């Protein structure tokens, strides 16, 4: 069983992806990529060390944002966990 306070290794925002998980988005997830907060991450993988970010306003033929894969240090966290530590 996985720790409920640890975000998944891989997560995608596209509902058609096998890595999509609605319950994670309901809880709220934040991403720190190379030490910088990112709010526009389409998909990430911690073990492989990459994120997919949209590039400009261009769309593919299905209407999804065009993305590029960037390599680096990926640190996902739950927003409700961070909010709980700020109250102390």
C-alpha positions in Angstrom: 0.0 0.0 0.0 1.3 3.5 -0.8 1.6 6.3 1.6 -1.5 8.7 1.4 0.8 11.7 1.9 3.1 10.9 -1.0 2.0 12.0 -4.5 2.1 9.4 -7.3 5.3 8.9 -9.3 3.6 9.8 -12.5 0.5 11.9 -13.1 -1.2 13.5 -16.2 -3.9 16.2 -16.5 -5.4 14.6 -19.7 -8.4 12.3 -18.8 -7.5 10.1 -21.7 -4.1 9.3 -20.3 -3.6 6.0 -18.3 -1.7 8.2 -15.7 -4.7 10.4 -15.0 -6.2 10.2 -11.5 -9.2 12.4 -10.6 -8.8 12.0 -6.8 -5.3 13.5 -6.9 -6.6 16.7 -8.6 -9.5 17.0 -6.1 -6.9 17.0 -3.3 -4.7 19.5 -5.1 -1.1 18.8 -6.3 1.8 21.3 -6.7 4.9 20.8 -8.7 8.4 22.1 -8.0 10.6 21.7 -11.1 14.4 22.4 -10.6 13.4 24.4 -7.5 10.9 26.6 -9.2 7.1 26.4 -8.8 5.2 25.4 -11.9 1.5 25.8 -12.4 1.2 24.7 -16.0 2.5 21.1 -15.9 0.6 18.8 -18.2 2.3 15.6 -17.0 5.2 14.6 -14.8 7.3 11.6 -13.9 9.5 11.7 -10.7 11.5 8.5 -11.3 12.5 9.5 -14.9 12.9 13.2 -14.0 10.8 15.1 -16.5 7.8 17.3 -16.9 5.7 18.2 -19.9 4.9 21.9 -20.3 2.7 23.6 -22.9 4.6 25.6 -25.6 2.9 28.8 -26.6 -0.8 28.8 -27.6 -0.5 26.3 -30.3 -2.8 23.2 -30.3 -2.6 19.8 -31.8 -5.3 18.4 -34.1 -7.3 17.1 -31.1 -7.4 20.6 -29.5 -4.8 19.8 -26.8 -1.9 22.1 -26.0 1.4 21.3 -27.8 3.9 20.3 -25.1 7.6 19.8 -24.7 9.4 17.5 -22.3 11.9 19.1 -20.0 14.4 17.1 -17.8 15.3 18.0 -14.3 14.4 17.5 -10.7 10.7 17.0 -10.1 9.2 17.4 -6.6 5.4 16.9 -6.4 3.5 17.7 -3.2 -0.1 17.9 -2.0 -1.4 21.4 -1.5 -3.5 20.5 1.5 -0.4 19.1 3.3 1.5 22.4 2.7 -1.6 24.4 3.9 -1.7 22.4 7.1 1.9 23.1 8.0 1.5 26.9 7.5 -1.2 27.1 10.2 1.2 26.1 13.0 
